[in-house]
Each structure stands twice: as C-alpha cells, then as structure tokens.
Amino acid sequence: MFKKIVIAEDDDAIAHMVSMALGDAGFLCLRAYDGDEALRLVRAHDPDLLVLDWMMPRVDGLEVARRLKSDVMWSRTPILMLTALATVEHQVEGLEAGADAYMTKPFDLREFAARAKALIRSTQRERDRNPTTDLPGSRAIEGHLAELLKSGAPVAVLHVDLLQFDGYADAVGFAKAEDAVRALAKVILTEARAHGDGAAFVGHLGGSDFIAVTAPERGEALAAALVAHLRAGKATLFPGDATRLAPVIAVATTAELPAGGADQLARRLGAAMRTAKQADDGGYVIWRG
C-alpha cells in the first residue's frame, strides 16, 4: 500500500518538484492549495506526512500546524515545514507551532526526500509501540519477522506468556496488572540482552504476551534463563498474590521457512505453546517438527 503525503504548497513550481521527488520515491501525493484545504485533506485521508508551506493563503502554515497538533485525532501526523524564512527565530517559531522538521527554500530535492522518509519511519516506529511497555507492538513485530524471513537468515523466535495472568489481573486490578506487565518486559529485555549477543529483538503483542528473537543457537538458553528468572522472582517482580502465575514459552526457528512463511512460523509457535501450557508450572517447549 502506498504511503500518502499531503503537500500544502501554493507555489505550483515547488509543489510540482516536491510531488515528483516523492512520487519517484513511491509515495502517493495529494495537493492542497491553501491552509483550509490542507486541513480538509489531512482529516479526510489521514496521511503519513504533511509537507506544509509556511506562507499560504487563507490559513497559513503555522496555524495549520497549531490546529493539527492541538487535535488528539491528528496530533501524531508528522509535519515537514517549508519556508523561505531562514532565521533561527523563524525556525523556532515553526517548530514551536508543531512542525516536526523544517527546511528552508531553496533546498536539495534529495535531502528533502530523505528527510520525508526519515520522518515517516520515525513516526511509524512510535505508532507501532505498545503504550504499556514502549516496546515494538504487533505491527512492528510482524514487520520485523517478515524482514527476517525475507532475508533468509535463520533465527529463533520465542513467544513468552504467563499462565493464569487474566485471573491475576482481575484480582489485583488494572494498575497493578500493568505494573506486572512492565516488570515482565524488563525481565525479558534483561535476559534477551544477556543471551542475545546484543542483537536480540523484543516486542510486546499485548497483555502478558511477548515475542523475543535471537540467534538459533541461543534460543533454548534464553528460554531456560527466562523460566528460571520468572519462577524465582515472581514473588517480588509482580504485585499482589502472584503464586499461580507461571512462565510459558514456545520456541521455534525460522529454518527452512520461505520468505512468506509467517503463517507457518505462527503454527510452529502455536503448537509449542499449547504443549507448554499443559504443565501447571509452565516451562518452555521447543518446536521440533
């Protein structure tokens, strides 16, 4: 699917050059001729980026930025502001109005396209984070695994969960359950760094469900370390009565999976997790085919 960019620029020549540069980079561009139209297009199309000229008719770029950033629905839309006003004071004013980046005219189109891509990537990473733990969320995990499968480099993938977590959360309440999830995330991060040779990935699917990715030869060691850490520390890690909580971990590798093998990986992890959950005290299970 194309990334959408609204270009709010009343100068036809500049708008054309910017649209060509972004179109060549694979973006779908929508043109606004003034500030009012820019606001309408953003609200109608929810773009991945707004390229916003400062000096426009009807509503100027500063006011457009202020209105969007003060609206909870659109405050996360990244804004790349363009202007011929090059003083530090003008740059500060633009950034304080809500611009996420600032370019003065004239500018190099290669730098412009690179900045636009960087803003979109940065915003996407933030949107894909789980709000409880600030770890990559479901979409980011899906994208990371897809890239790994595409690369063909084998990895071990761990699905980490806690048995009886729903009942525990009902008993201790929302706030303490959130604290428990954050504590679980910290343990997974600590052990992943210790057993992942600095290259491990950790993401948060939601609730007590996490994904960790490490080298194939390190998968079992990471799973064993997590189980030991969580069993030994649950009385101090998790608020309230955590006696019934038990770590369960499914481990599967991407070995021999095709580039589009995400569903097969999910089936491997699902089979291992079903087996792991059969034990009252949890543990880890490695999918072996």
C-alpha positions in Angstrom: 0.0 0.0 0.0 1.3 3.5 -0.9 2.2 5.9 1.8 0.1 9.0 1.5 1.6 12.6 1.7 -0.4 15.8 1.7 1.6 18.6 0.0 0.3 22.0 1.1 2.0 24.5 -1.2 0.5 27.3 -3.2 3.6 27.7 -5.5 2.9 25.4 -8.5 6.5 25.0 -9.4 7.6 24.0 -5.9 4.6 21.7 -5.5 5.4 20.0 -8.8 9.0 19.4 -7.9 8.2 18.1 -4.5 5.5 15.8 -5.9 7.8 14.4 -8.5 10.5 13.7 -5.9 8.1 12.0 -3.6 6.3 10.2 -6.4 9.6 8.8 -7.7 10.2 7.5 -4.1 6.9 5.6 -4.2 4.6 7.9 -2.3 1.0 8.9 -3.2 0.9 12.7 -3.2 -2.3 14.8 -2.6 -2.1 18.6 -3.3 -3.6 21.3 -1.1 -3.5 24.9 -2.4 -4.2 26.7 0.9 -4.3 26.0 4.6 -8.0 25.2 4.7 -7.7 22.6 2.0 -4.6 21.2 3.9 -6.7 20.7 7.0 -9.5 19.0 5.0 -7.2 16.6 3.2 -5.4 15.6 6.4 -8.7 14.9 8.1 -10.1 13.0 5.1 -7.1 10.9 4.2 -5.0 10.5 7.5 -1.7 10.9 5.6 1.6 9.5 6.7 3.2 13.0 6.3 2.1 16.6 5.8 4.5 18.8 3.7 3.4 22.3 4.8 4.4 25.6 3.3 4.6 28.4 5.9 3.2 31.2 3.8 -0.1 30.2 2.3 -3.4 32.0 1.6 -6.5 31.8 3.9 -4.8 29.9 6.7 -1.0 30.0 7.0 1.2 27.0 7.8 1.8 28.0 11.4 -2.0 28.0 12.1 -2.5 24.7 10.3 0.3 23.1 12.4 -1.2 24.5 15.6 -4.7 23.2 14.8 -3.5 19.7 13.9 -1.2 19.4 16.9 -3.9 20.5 19.3 -6.4 17.9 18.0 -6.0 14.5 19.5 -7.0 12.8 16.3 -4.3 14.4 14.2 -1.6 15.4 16.7 0.6 12.5 15.6 0.6 13.5 11.9 4.2 14.4 11.2 4.8 17.8 9.6 7.7 18.9 7.4 7.5 22.6 7.1 8.9 24.5 4.1 9.7 28.2 4.1 11.9 30.9 2.7 12.2 32.4 6.2 15.6 31.2 7.2 16.4 32.9 10.5 16.7 30.9 13.7 13.8 32.8 15.2 11.5 31.7 12.3 12.7 28.1 12.7 12.0 28.2 16.4 8.5 29.6 15.7 7.8 26.9 13.2 8.9 24.1 15.5 7.0 25.5 18.4 3.9 25.7 16.3 4.1 21.9 15.8 6.4 21.2 12.8 8.5 18.1 13.3 11.2 19.2 10.8 12.0 22.3 8.9 13.5 23.0 5.5 14.3 26.4 4.0 13.9 27.2 0.4 15.6 26.6 -1.9 16.5 23.0 -0.9 18.1 20.0 -2.5 15.3 17.5 -3.5 17.5 14.5 -2.5 17.8 15.9 1.0 14.1 16.7 1.1 13.1 13.2 0.1 15.5 11.7 2.6 14.0 13.9 5.4 10.5 13.0 4.4 11.3 9.2 4.5 13.1 9.6 7.9 10.1 11.4 9.4 7.7 8.7 8.2 9.9 6.0 9.6 10.3 7.7 12.9 6.5 8.3 13.3 5.7 4.8 12.2 8.0 3.4 14.9 6.3 5.5 17.5 2.8 4.5 16.4 3.8 0.8 16.5 5.0 0.9 20.1 2.9 -0.7 22.8 1.7 2.0 25.2 2.2 0.0 28.3 5.9 -1.1 27.8 7.0 1.2 25.0 8.3 -1.9 23.1 7.5 -2.6 19.5 3.9 -3.6 19.1 2.1 -6.1 17.0 2.6 -4.4 13.6 6.2 -3.7 14.3 6.8 -7.4 15.3 5.0 -8.6 12.2 7.2 -6.3 10.0 10.4 -7.4 11.8 9.6 -11.1 11.3 8.7 -10.5 7.7 12.0 -8.9 7.0 13.9 -11.7 8.8 12.0 -14.3 6.7 12.7 -12.4 3.6 16.4 -12.2 4.4 16.6 -16.0 4.8 18.8 -15.7 7.9 17.6 -18.3 10.4 16.6 -17.0 13.9 15.0 -18.4 17.0 11.6 -16.9 17.9 10.2 -17.1 21.4 6.6 -16.5 22.4 6.6 -15.6 26.1 3.4 -15.6 28.2 2.2 -16.0 31.8 -0.2 -18.8 32.8 -3.2 -17.6 34.8 -2.5 -13.9 34.0 -6.1 -13.0 33.2 -7.3 -14.2 36.6 -4.4 -12.5 38.3 -5.2 -9.2 36.6 -8.9 -9.4 37.7 -7.7 -10.0 41.3 -5.1 -7.2 41.5 -6.8 -4.6 39.3 -5.7 -2.7 36.2 -2.9 -0.6 37.6 -1.1 -3.4 39.3 -1.6 -5.7 36.3 0.1 -3.0 34.1 2.9 -2.9 36.6 3.3 -6.7 36.3 3.4 -6.4 32.5 6.1 -3.8 32.7 8.1 -6.0 35.2 7.8 -8.9 32.8 9.0 -6.8 29.9 12.1 -5.7 31.9 13.0 -9.3 32.7 12.6 -10.3 29.0 14.8 -7.4 27.9 17.4 -8.1 30.5 17.7 -11.8 29.6 17.5 -11.1 25.9 20.4 -8.7 26.1 22.4 -11.2 28.2 21.7 -14.1 25.9 21.2 -12.4 22.6 24.8 -11.1 21.9 23.4 -7.6 21.6 21.3 -8.4 18.6 18.1 -9.7 20.2 14.7 -8.2 19.4 11.9 -7.9 21.9 8.3 -6.9 21.1 5.0 -6.7 23.0 1.9 -8.3 21.5 -0.3 -7.2 24.3 -1.3 -8.3 27.8 1.4 -10.7 29.0 2.3 -11.9 25.5 5.7 -11.0 24.2 7.9 -12.0 21.3 11.7 -12.3 21.5 14.0 -13.1 18.6 17.6 -14.2 18.9 20.2 -16.4 17.1 19.1 -20.0 16.6 21.8 -21.4 18.8 20.8 -19.1 21.7 17.0 -19.7 21.7 16.9 -22.5 24.2 19.4 -20.8 26.6 17.2 -17.7 26.5 14.1 -19.6 27.2 15.7 -21.5 30.1 17.0 -18.3 31.6 13.6 -16.6 31.4 11.8 -19.5 33.0 14.3 -19.6 35.8 14.3 -15.9 36.4 10.5 -15.6 36.4 9.9 -18.6 38.6 12.5 -17.5 41.2 11.5 -13.8 41.2 7.7 -13.8 40.7 7.0 -13.0 44.4 9.0 -9.8 44.2 8.5 -9.0 40.5 4.7 -8.9 40.4 2.5 -7.0 42.9 -0.2 -8.9 44.8 -0.6 -12.6 45.0 1.4 -14.0 42.1 1.7 -17.6 43.3 -0.4 -19.0 40.5 1.5 -17.2 37.7 3.8 -19.4 35.7 6.0 -18.6 32.7 5.2 -20.4 29.5 7.5 -20.1 26.4 7.3 -21.5 22.9 10.4 -21.6 20.9 10.6 -22.2 17.1 13.2 -21.4 14.5 12.7 -19.9 11.0 14.9 -22.6 9.5 13.7 -23.8 6.1 10.8 -21.4 6.1 10.1 -19.4 2.9 10.1 -15.7 2.6 6.3 -15.6 3.1 6.4 -18.2 5.9 4.9 -16.1 8.7 1.8 -18.4 9.0 4.0 -21.5 9.2 6.1 -19.8 11.9 2.9 -19.0 13.8 1.7 -22.6 13.6 5.1 -23.8 14.9 4.9 -21.4 17.9 1.2 -22.2 18.5 1.9 -26.0 18.7 4.8 -25.5 21.1 2.8 -23.1 23.3 -0.2 -25.5 23.5 2.2 -28.1 24.9 3.9 -25.7 27.3 0.5 -24.7 28.8 -0.3 -28.3 29.7 2.1 -28.1 32.7 0.7 -26.2 35.7 4.1 -24.7 36.5 4.7 -23.7 32.9 8.1 -24.1 31.3 9.4 -23.9 27.7 8.8 -26.1 24.7 10.9 -26.2 21.6 9.1 -26.9 18.3 11.0 -29.8 16.6 8.7 -30.7 13.8 
